[in-house]
């Protein structure tokens, strides 16, 4: 069975700083997808960034980038120039490739607080 | 394009009752997944429906069931409610393409007393 571990329950940084959230996962699969989702307080879950395991290049979306280390089964999220609006719960999630495996397996989440 | 909508947003029920939650996916999305979010267990997958068929199921008791209609709208039902069923129930829709991206609704907050 696949598991996703986020070892940082809570983090806080000053606005404009860079912060890195950690995520490790365990799987015997070779083809899979990794995601970071953001859940702001009392607001809905939104996709931040996505990485296909077969791609060696790390995904980037504006201020958000990942460090994907397949051999180490590590998938960290870096937020550059952090903003107050980045305050949220961040969840790392895993999905196996394949029609019969269309379900997200979630980490416990990291609460990120951006201080002014 | 309208996002994923869930109704009702808040619900209070008594132990032993049953409840039905509704989810309307983004137009054109035929896959609807349901997740339960609690402080203790985190986010857990309930089930996924695609083209009116349940394609995947998580590890939940048979009290949790769902269905999908021809317009892709989905409902989930929980019978014989227990206190532990209090949770935020999230619905996500997807094109179910290789992108594997899911788009979430605001959730239904269920409180069982």
Interface residues (C-beta under 8 A of the other chain):
Chain A: X33 X35 X37 X43 X44 X45 X46 X47 X50 X91 X93 X95 X97 X99 X100 X101 X102 X103 X104 X105 X106 X107 X108 X109
Chain B: X31 X33 X35 X42 X43 X44 X45 X48 X50 X55 X56 X58 X90 X92 X94 X96 X99 X100 X101 X102 X103 X104 X105 X106 X107
